Structures are given as C-alpha cells and as structure tokens.
Amino acid sequence: MTHVSAAVEVEGLTKSFGDVLAVDGLSFRAEPGRVTGFLGPNGAGKTTTLRVLVGLVRPTAGAARIGGRPFRELVDPSGTVGAALDSGGFHPGRTARDHLRVVTLQSGRTDGDRVDALLTQVGLTEAADRRVGGFSLGMRQRLGLATALAADPDVLLLDEPANGLDPAGIAWLRGLLRFVAEAGRTVVVSSHVLAEVAQIADDVVIIDRGRLVRAAPLRTLLADQSTRVLVRTPQPEDLLVALAARNLAAERSGSPSADGLVVSGVSAAEVGDVAARAGIAVHWLVEEQPDLEDVFLQLIERARSGGEP
C-alpha cells in the first residue's frame, strides 16, 4: 500500500517541567519514505519530544506537527500515526491476540484477518495465545510494534525499539523498518544502538540537552568527517618528517616508544606512497572510515565545548 505524504515537523519546540528544561527551541523535519534516526545521550529530550508529537505532553512553546497538524487536530489519529514509546502498557492477563483485537477495533479496523497479519508481521504467531504477563522484553517490543502498526499508519514513531531483541530480532527489525519506509511512510526511530541506526537510517537528527546539534542525511554526515590512516613502521620519526614535508597531519599513537602513527584526512594509498618515496618500511597500514558512533561523540563533545557542529 502506498501511503500519503505525512512529514513530522518540530518547530521551535520547548518543554519545561518546573525548573527542568527538557527541550529547548528544537526544530527538525522527518520526511515520508525515509527512516530518521533520532539520537542523543540519556536525558537529551528525545522521549519528551516524541511524547509531545503524540499529544501525551503539551509543549511550553513551539509546535510539533504530523502531516501539518498537531496530534489533537488529526482527523484520523490512529490511521495517521502509530507509536511505540515503551514496552509496557499491556494488560498482563490478556493474550497477544486479544490485545490486538482490542487495538484494531479501537482504530476502526474490523477486517478479521488483520490481527493474524500483525502477529505474522512481528513474529508472534506462535505466542499469539500466551498471556502478555509472561512475555520477555523482546516479545513485548514486538507486540508494541504490532500495536503501532495496527491501523497501518502513515507515520511510525519508535523509542528504543531494539531493547530486548537478540541479534536475529534486531536484523528482523531492520528489515521491517526499511519495508515500512519504502511503502512511503515516515519512520522516526530513537535509539542508543548507533550501529543499527547506521544500517537503517536515511537521515539523522542529533540533539543534546534539548537542543539540536545536527540534522542531515546520514551519508552527508559521514562524508563530512575525515578518514584516518593507522600506520606502523620501525621508522616513525622519519615518517613523521616525510609526511610533514607533504603538509600531512600526523601524530604518534600510544606511548612515545610506540611504532604507530595516526594520519588524518588522507587515504592509505597516499601514506603508502609517501613512505615508499622516502624509503621507509611499513609493517601495517589501514584506512579507518568514520562511523556513526565516532561522528555522534565528536558532535556532542563539540556542542558541549561551545564549538560549531
């Protein structure tokens, strides 16, 4: 099914809880047909922002809109946005099947096959008639996803959906979210599992202390960061001199007696060529591409030190 365009928009969003400023003038946009990774340290304001988006928390200032409207003004809330913001909220005495029957009826979905389709989609068919009170955290996460998907919404908001999932479950989640986005839906995923976000996200929004640090396509974010070349040589001082003569930045790695160097902003081939021309032996040479975790930590550190993202 192709879904209508329903972007997620946060504009100048501020939320205070007494003296605590949880979200501070935050603005970003998540587009349909794309997975947006919503990232930040603990206490950054991610969960508060998601709760404002689904009408559970009123903003102090600014706006949060889904498909151009605040949640409370949506004509078909369950058909517009599905959210899984925690792994609780289930009646422990109900079975997974009964829980989804209630949810689908509340959302106006009366087709009899919908519950079975949801159970299959999230891998809970064999546990369909077990009581939720006996579910593991991973099974609750799957049921939460089924609940969010019950009305086949245009927007999916997920807070730490990989919690409790084993490696196979995380791989399954990755495939599900890509499938949902490719159907034209907007997917926003808040997660601490940065390696997984890097495999599924098209765009990344990074916040800290309630403020925006960076919002960009993931590919752009990674491309903006310099590569590093790690090299080991029995002639580290000679290689330092040869690199400096080519205006290449390098530094010793580890202790002064170590034989390793770190060279920034160049390729392994360039470092190897410099060493070869200078007659310097190289025992080990590897090029490190920055990953999302490296970029995340660098941007957070820079933002806290007052530097530009």
C-alpha positions as a Markdown table, in Angstrom:
| # | Residue | x | y | z |
|---|---|---|---|---|
| 1 | Met | 0.0 | 0.0 | 0.0 |
| 2 | Thr | 1.3 | 3.5 | -0.9 |
| 3 | His | 0.8 | 6.0 | 1.9 |
| 4 | Val | 0.0 | 9.7 | 1.8 |
| 5 | Ser | 2.7 | 12.2 | 2.5 |
| 6 | Ala | 2.8 | 12.9 | 6.2 |
| 7 | Ala | 6.0 | 14.6 | 7.4 |
| 8 | Val | 6.9 | 15.0 | 11.0 |
| 9 | Glu | 7.7 | 18.7 | 11.8 |
| 10 | Val | 9.1 | 20.1 | 15.1 |
| 11 | Glu | 9.4 | 23.9 | 15.1 |
| 12 | Gly | 10.9 | 25.9 | 18.0 |
| 13 | Leu | 9.7 | 23.2 | 20.4 |
| 14 | Thr | 10.3 | 24.0 | 24.1 |
| 15 | Lys | 9.1 | 22.0 | 27.1 |
| 16 | Ser | 9.8 | 22.7 | 30.7 |
| 17 | Phe | 9.0 | 20.5 | 33.7 |
| 18 | Gly | 9.2 | 23.0 | 36.6 |
| 19 | Asp | 12.8 | 24.2 | 36.6 |
| 20 | Val | 13.9 | 21.5 | 34.3 |
| 21 | Leu | 14.2 | 22.5 | 30.6 |
| 22 | Ala | 13.8 | 19.2 | 28.8 |
| 23 | Val | 13.5 | 20.5 | 25.2 |
| 24 | Asp | 14.9 | 23.9 | 24.2 |
| 25 | Gly | 13.9 | 25.5 | 20.9 |
| 26 | Leu | 14.2 | 22.3 | 19.0 |
| 27 | Ser | 13.5 | 22.3 | 15.2 |
| 28 | Phe | 13.8 | 19.4 | 12.7 |
| 29 | Arg | 11.8 | 17.6 | 10.0 |
| 30 | Ala | 11.4 | 13.9 | 9.2 |
| 31 | Glu | 10.3 | 13.1 | 5.6 |
| 32 | Pro | 8.0 | 10.4 | 4.2 |
| 33 | Gly | 9.6 | 7.4 | 2.7 |
| 34 | Arg | 12.7 | 7.8 | 4.9 |
| 35 | Val | 13.9 | 6.4 | 8.2 |
| 36 | Thr | 15.1 | 9.2 | 10.5 |
| 37 | Gly | 17.4 | 8.3 | 13.4 |
| 38 | Phe | 16.6 | 10.5 | 16.4 |
| 39 | Leu | 19.7 | 10.4 | 18.6 |
| 40 | Gly | 21.1 | 11.9 | 21.7 |
| 41 | Pro | 22.5 | 11.0 | 25.1 |
| 42 | Asn | 20.3 | 10.0 | 28.0 |
| 43 | Gly | 18.3 | 13.0 | 29.1 |
| 44 | Ala | 18.7 | 14.8 | 25.8 |
| 45 | Gly | 14.9 | 15.3 | 25.4 |
| 46 | Lys | 14.2 | 12.6 | 22.8 |
| 47 | Thr | 11.4 | 10.9 | 24.6 |
| 48 | Thr | 9.8 | 14.2 | 25.7 |
| 49 | Thr | 9.8 | 15.3 | 22.0 |
| 50 | Leu | 8.1 | 12.1 | 20.9 |
| 51 | Arg | 5.5 | 12.3 | 23.6 |
| 52 | Val | 4.7 | 15.9 | 22.5 |
| 53 | Leu | 4.3 | 14.6 | 19.0 |
| 54 | Val | 1.6 | 12.1 | 20.0 |
| 55 | Gly | -0.2 | 14.5 | 22.3 |
| 56 | Leu | 0.9 | 13.0 | 25.7 |
| 57 | Val | 2.7 | 16.1 | 26.7 |
| 58 | Arg | 1.8 | 19.7 | 26.0 |
| 59 | Pro | 4.6 | 21.9 | 24.8 |
| 60 | Thr | 5.6 | 25.0 | 26.7 |
| 61 | Ala | 6.3 | 26.8 | 23.4 |
| 62 | Gly | 6.7 | 26.0 | 19.7 |
| 63 | Ala | 4.9 | 23.3 | 17.7 |
| 64 | Ala | 5.1 | 19.6 | 16.8 |
| 65 | Arg | 3.1 | 18.6 | 13.8 |
| 66 | Ile | 2.3 | 15.3 | 12.0 |
| 67 | Gly | 1.1 | 15.8 | 8.4 |
| 68 | Gly | 0.9 | 19.5 | 9.0 |
| 69 | Arg | -1.3 | 19.3 | 12.1 |
| 70 | Pro | -0.8 | 18.9 | 15.9 |
| 71 | Phe | -1.9 | 15.5 | 17.1 |
| 72 | Arg | -5.0 | 16.7 | 18.8 |
| 73 | Glu | -6.3 | 18.1 | 15.4 |
| 74 | Leu | -5.7 | 15.0 | 13.4 |
| 75 | Val | -8.9 | 13.7 | 11.8 |
| 76 | Asp | -7.8 | 10.0 | 12.0 |
| 77 | Pro | -5.1 | 9.9 | 14.7 |
| 78 | Ser | -4.6 | 6.1 | 14.7 |
| 79 | Gly | -4.5 | 6.0 | 10.9 |
| 80 | Thr | -2.0 | 8.8 | 10.8 |
| 81 | Val | 0.5 | 8.0 | 13.5 |
| 82 | Gly | 1.5 | 4.8 | 15.3 |
| 83 | Ala | 3.8 | 5.0 | 18.2 |
| 84 | Ala | 5.7 | 2.5 | 20.4 |
| 85 | Leu | 7.2 | 4.7 | 23.2 |
| 86 | Asp | 7.7 | 2.0 | 25.8 |
| 87 | Ser | 7.5 | -1.8 | 26.2 |
| 88 | Gly | 4.7 | -1.6 | 28.8 |
| 89 | Gly | 1.0 | -0.6 | 28.7 |
| 90 | Phe | -0.3 | -4.1 | 28.1 |
| 91 | His | -2.8 | -5.8 | 30.3 |
| 92 | Pro | -0.8 | -8.8 | 31.7 |
| 93 | Gly | -3.9 | -11.1 | 31.7 |
| 94 | Arg | -4.7 | -10.6 | 28.0 |
| 95 | Thr | -3.2 | -12.7 | 25.3 |
| 96 | Ala | -1.3 | -11.0 | 22.4 |
| 97 | Arg | -4.2 | -11.9 | 20.1 |
| 98 | Asp | -6.8 | -10.4 | 22.4 |
| 99 | His | -4.7 | -7.2 | 22.9 |
| 100 | Leu | -4.5 | -6.7 | 19.2 |
| 101 | Arg | -8.2 | -7.4 | 18.7 |
| 102 | Val | -9.0 | -4.6 | 21.1 |
| 103 | Val | -6.5 | -2.2 | 19.4 |
| 104 | Thr | -7.7 | -2.9 | 15.9 |
| 105 | Leu | -11.3 | -2.4 | 16.9 |
| 106 | Gln | -10.5 | 0.9 | 18.6 |
| 107 | Ser | -8.7 | 2.0 | 15.4 |
| 108 | Gly | -11.7 | 1.1 | 13.2 |
| 109 | Arg | -10.1 | -1.9 | 11.6 |
| 110 | Thr | -12.8 | -4.6 | 11.5 |
| 111 | Asp | -11.3 | -7.0 | 8.9 |
| 112 | Gly | -11.0 | -10.3 | 10.6 |
| 113 | Asp | -7.5 | -11.2 | 9.1 |
| 114 | Arg | -5.8 | -8.0 | 10.5 |
| 115 | Val | -4.8 | -9.4 | 13.8 |
| 116 | Asp | -3.3 | -12.6 | 12.3 |
| 117 | Ala | -1.5 | -10.4 | 9.7 |
| 118 | Leu | 0.0 | -8.3 | 12.5 |
| 119 | Leu | 1.1 | -11.3 | 14.6 |
| 120 | Thr | 2.8 | -12.7 | 11.5 |
| 121 | Gln | 4.4 | -9.4 | 10.6 |
| 122 | Val | 6.1 | -9.1 | 14.1 |
| 123 | Gly | 6.9 | -12.8 | 14.5 |
| 124 | Leu | 4.5 | -13.5 | 17.4 |
| 125 | Thr | 2.2 | -16.1 | 15.7 |
| 126 | Glu | 3.4 | -18.9 | 18.0 |
| 127 | Ala | 2.9 | -16.8 | 21.1 |
| 128 | Ala | -0.5 | -15.4 | 20.0 |
| 129 | Asp | -2.5 | -17.1 | 22.7 |
| 130 | Arg | 0.0 | -16.6 | 25.5 |
| 131 | Arg | -0.7 | -14.1 | 28.2 |
| 132 | Val | 1.4 | -10.9 | 27.9 |
| 133 | Gly | 2.3 | -11.0 | 31.5 |
| 134 | Gly | 4.7 | -13.9 | 30.7 |
| 135 | Phe | 6.3 | -12.2 | 27.7 |
| 136 | Ser | 10.0 | -11.4 | 27.6 |
| 137 | Leu | 11.1 | -7.8 | 27.0 |
| 138 | Gly | 11.8 | -8.6 | 23.3 |
| 139 | Met | 8.4 | -10.1 | 22.9 |
| 140 | Arg | 6.8 | -7.0 | 24.4 |
| 141 | Gln | 8.8 | -4.9 | 22.0 |
| 142 | Arg | 7.4 | -6.9 | 19.1 |
| 143 | Leu | 3.8 | -6.6 | 20.5 |
| 144 | Gly | 4.4 | -2.8 | 20.8 |
| 145 | Leu | 5.4 | -2.6 | 17.2 |
| 146 | Ala | 2.3 | -4.6 | 16.2 |
| 147 | Thr | 0.2 | -2.2 | 18.2 |
| 148 | Ala | 1.8 | 0.8 | 16.5 |
| 149 | Leu | 1.2 | -0.7 | 13.1 |
| 150 | Ala | -2.4 | -1.8 | 13.9 |
| 151 | Ala | -4.1 | 0.9 | 11.8 |
| 152 | Asp | -1.5 | 0.9 | 9.0 |
| 153 | Pro | -0.5 | 4.5 | 9.9 |
| 154 | Asp | 1.4 | 7.0 | 7.7 |
| 155 | Val | 3.9 | 7.8 | 10.4 |
| 156 | Leu | 5.7 | 5.5 | 12.8 |
| 157 | Leu | 7.4 | 6.8 | 16.0 |
| 158 | Leu | 9.5 | 4.4 | 17.9 |
| 159 | Asp | 11.5 | 4.9 | 21.1 |
| 160 | Glu | 14.3 | 2.3 | 21.6 |
| 161 | Pro | 12.6 | -0.4 | 19.6 |
| 162 | Ala | 15.7 | -2.7 | 19.7 |
| 163 | Asn | 15.7 | -3.0 | 23.5 |
| 164 | Gly | 15.4 | -6.7 | 24.5 |
| 165 | Leu | 15.8 | -8.0 | 21.0 |
| 166 | Asp | 18.5 | -10.6 | 20.2 |
| 167 | Pro | 20.8 | -10.2 | 17.1 |
| 168 | Ala | 18.2 | -12.1 | 14.9 |
| 169 | Gly | 15.5 | -9.8 | 16.3 |
| 170 | Ile | 17.5 | -6.7 | 15.6 |
| 171 | Ala | 18.1 | -7.9 | 12.0 |
| 172 | Trp | 14.4 | -8.5 | 11.6 |
| 173 | Leu | 13.6 | -5.0 | 13.0 |
| 174 | Arg | 15.9 | -3.5 | 10.5 |
| 175 | Gly | 14.1 | -5.2 | 7.6 |
| 176 | Leu | 10.7 | -4.3 | 8.9 |
| 177 | Leu | 11.5 | -0.6 | 9.2 |
| 178 | Arg | 13.0 | -0.4 | 5.7 |
| 179 | Phe | 9.9 | -2.1 | 4.4 |
| 180 | Val | 7.7 | 0.4 | 6.2 |
| 181 | Ala | 9.6 | 3.4 | 4.9 |
| 182 | Glu | 9.7 | 2.0 | 1.3 |
| 183 | Ala | 5.9 | 1.9 | 1.4 |
| 184 | Gly | 6.0 | 5.7 | 1.7 |
| 185 | Arg | 5.7 | 6.1 | 5.5 |
| 186 | Thr | 7.6 | 8.4 | 7.7 |
| 187 | Val | 9.7 | 6.5 | 10.3 |
| 188 | Val | 11.3 | 8.1 | 13.3 |
| 189 | Val | 13.5 | 5.9 | 15.5 |
| 190 | Ser | 15.0 | 7.0 | 18.7 |
| 191 | Ser | 17.8 | 4.6 | 19.7 |
| 192 | His | 21.1 | 4.2 | 21.5 |
| 193 | Val | 22.2 | 1.3 | 19.2 |
| 194 | Leu | 24.1 | 3.5 | 16.8 |
| 195 | Ala | 25.5 | 0.7 | 14.7 |
| 196 | Glu | 21.9 | -0.4 | 13.9 |
| 197 | Val | 20.8 | 3.1 | 13.2 |
| 198 | Ala | 23.6 | 3.5 | 10.8 |
| 199 | Gln | 22.3 | 0.4 | 8.9 |
| 200 | Ile | 18.7 | 1.6 | 8.5 |
| 201 | Ala | 18.6 | 5.4 | 8.7 |
| 202 | Asp | 18.4 | 7.7 | 5.7 |
| 203 | Asp | 18.6 | 10.9 | 7.9 |
| 204 | Val | 19.9 | 11.6 | 11.4 |
| 205 | Val | 18.8 | 14.2 | 13.9 |
| 206 | Ile | 21.2 | 14.6 | 16.9 |
| 207 | Ile | 20.2 | 16.5 | 20.0 |
| 208 | Asp | 21.8 | 17.2 | 23.3 |
| 209 | Arg | 20.4 | 18.9 | 26.4 |
| 210 | Gly | 17.2 | 19.6 | 24.5 |
| 211 | Arg | 18.9 | 21.4 | 21.6 |
| 212 | Leu | 19.6 | 20.5 | 18.0 |
| 213 | Val | 23.2 | 19.5 | 17.4 |
| 214 | Arg | 22.9 | 18.4 | 13.8 |
| 215 | Ala | 20.3 | 17.3 | 11.3 |
| 216 | Ala | 21.4 | 15.9 | 8.0 |
| 217 | Pro | 21.3 | 12.9 | 5.7 |
| 218 | Leu | 23.4 | 10.1 | 7.2 |
| 219 | Arg | 25.6 | 9.9 | 4.1 |
| 220 | Thr | 26.3 | 13.6 | 4.3 |
| 221 | Leu | 27.1 | 13.4 | 8.0 |
| 222 | Leu | 29.7 | 10.7 | 7.4 |
| 223 | Ala | 31.2 | 12.3 | 4.3 |
| 224 | Asp | 31.8 | 15.5 | 6.3 |
| 225 | Gln | 34.2 | 13.6 | 8.6 |
| 226 | Ser | 37.8 | 13.0 | 7.8 |
| 227 | Thr | 39.2 | 9.5 | 7.3 |
| 228 | Arg | 42.1 | 8.3 | 9.5 |
| 229 | Val | 45.0 | 6.1 | 8.4 |
| 230 | Leu | 46.7 | 4.0 | 11.0 |
| 231 | Val | 50.3 | 3.0 | 10.2 |
| 232 | Arg | 53.0 | 1.0 | 12.0 |
| 233 | Thr | 56.6 | 1.5 | 11.0 |
| 234 | Pro | 60.0 | 0.9 | 12.6 |
| 235 | Gln | 60.9 | 4.4 | 11.5 |
| 236 | Pro | 58.1 | 6.5 | 13.0 |
| 237 | Glu | 60.1 | 9.7 | 13.3 |
| 238 | Asp | 61.3 | 9.5 | 9.7 |
| 239 | Leu | 57.8 | 9.0 | 8.5 |
| 240 | Leu | 56.6 | 12.0 | 10.6 |
| 241 | Val | 59.2 | 14.2 | 8.9 |
| 242 | Ala | 58.2 | 12.8 | 5.4 |
| 243 | Leu | 54.5 | 13.4 | 6.0 |
| 244 | Ala | 55.1 | 16.9 | 7.4 |
| 245 | Ala | 57.1 | 17.8 | 4.2 |
| 246 | Arg | 53.9 | 17.0 | 2.3 |
| 247 | Asn | 51.8 | 19.1 | 4.7 |
| 248 | Leu | 50.0 | 15.9 | 6.0 |
| 249 | Ala | 48.9 | 16.0 | 9.6 |
| 250 | Ala | 50.2 | 13.0 | 11.7 |
| 251 | Glu | 50.8 | 12.2 | 15.3 |
| 252 | Arg | 52.2 | 9.3 | 17.3 |
| 253 | Ser | 49.7 | 6.8 | 18.7 |
| 254 | Gly | 50.2 | 5.4 | 22.2 |
| 255 | Ser | 53.5 | 5.9 | 24.1 |
| 256 | Pro | 56.5 | 7.8 | 22.6 |
| 257 | Ser | 58.2 | 4.4 | 22.1 |
| 258 | Ala | 55.3 | 3.0 | 20.1 |
| 259 | Asp | 55.8 | 2.5 | 16.3 |
| 260 | Gly | 52.3 | 3.6 | 15.3 |
| 261 | Leu | 51.2 | 6.9 | 13.7 |
| 262 | Val | 47.7 | 8.3 | 13.0 |
| 263 | Val | 47.4 | 10.3 | 9.8 |
| 264 | Ser | 44.2 | 12.4 | 9.3 |
| 265 | Gly | 42.4 | 13.5 | 6.1 |
| 266 | Val | 44.3 | 11.2 | 3.6 |
| 267 | Ser | 43.9 | 7.8 | 2.1 |
| 268 | Ala | 46.0 | 4.8 | 2.9 |
| 269 | Ala | 47.4 | 4.9 | -0.6 |
| 270 | Glu | 48.8 | 8.4 | -0.1 |
| 271 | Val | 50.5 | 7.5 | 3.1 |
| 272 | Gly | 52.0 | 4.4 | 1.5 |
| 273 | Asp | 53.3 | 6.5 | -1.4 |
| 274 | Val | 55.0 | 8.9 | 0.9 |
| 275 | Ala | 56.7 | 6.1 | 2.8 |
| 276 | Ala | 57.8 | 4.4 | -0.4 |
| 277 | Arg | 59.3 | 7.5 | -1.8 |
| 278 | Ala | 61.2 | 8.1 | 1.4 |
| 279 | Gly | 62.4 | 4.5 | 1.6 |
| 280 | Ile | 60.6 | 3.9 | 4.9 |
| 281 | Ala | 59.5 | 0.4 | 5.8 |
| 282 | Val | 55.8 | 0.0 | 6.6 |
| 283 | His | 54.6 | -3.0 | 8.6 |
| 284 | Trp | 50.9 | -2.3 | 8.8 |
| 285 | Leu | 48.6 | 0.2 | 7.1 |
| 286 | Val | 44.9 | 0.6 | 7.4 |
| 287 | Glu | 42.3 | 3.2 | 6.5 |
| 288 | Glu | 39.6 | 3.9 | 9.0 |
| 289 | Gln | 36.3 | 5.3 | 7.8 |
| 290 | Pro | 34.4 | 7.3 | 10.5 |
| 291 | Asp | 31.3 | 5.5 | 11.7 |
| 292 | Leu | 28.1 | 7.0 | 13.2 |
| 293 | Glu | 29.3 | 6.5 | 16.8 |
| 294 | Asp | 32.5 | 8.4 | 16.1 |
| 295 | Val | 30.6 | 11.3 | 14.5 |
| 296 | Phe | 28.0 | 11.3 | 17.3 |
| 297 | Leu | 30.6 | 11.5 | 20.0 |
| 298 | Gln | 32.5 | 14.2 | 18.2 |
| 299 | Leu | 29.5 | 16.4 | 17.6 |
| 300 | Ile | 28.2 | 16.1 | 21.2 |
| 301 | Glu | 31.7 | 17.0 | 22.5 |
| 302 | Arg | 32.0 | 19.9 | 20.2 |
| 303 | Ala | 28.5 | 21.2 | 21.1 |
| 304 | Arg | 29.2 | 21.0 | 24.8 |
| 305 | Ser | 32.5 | 22.8 | 24.4 |
| 306 | Gly | 30.7 | 25.6 | 22.6 |
| 307 | Gly | 32.0 | 24.9 | 19.1 |
| 308 | Glu | 30.1 | 24.8 | 15.9 |
| 309 | Pro | 28.6 | 21.4 | 14.9 |
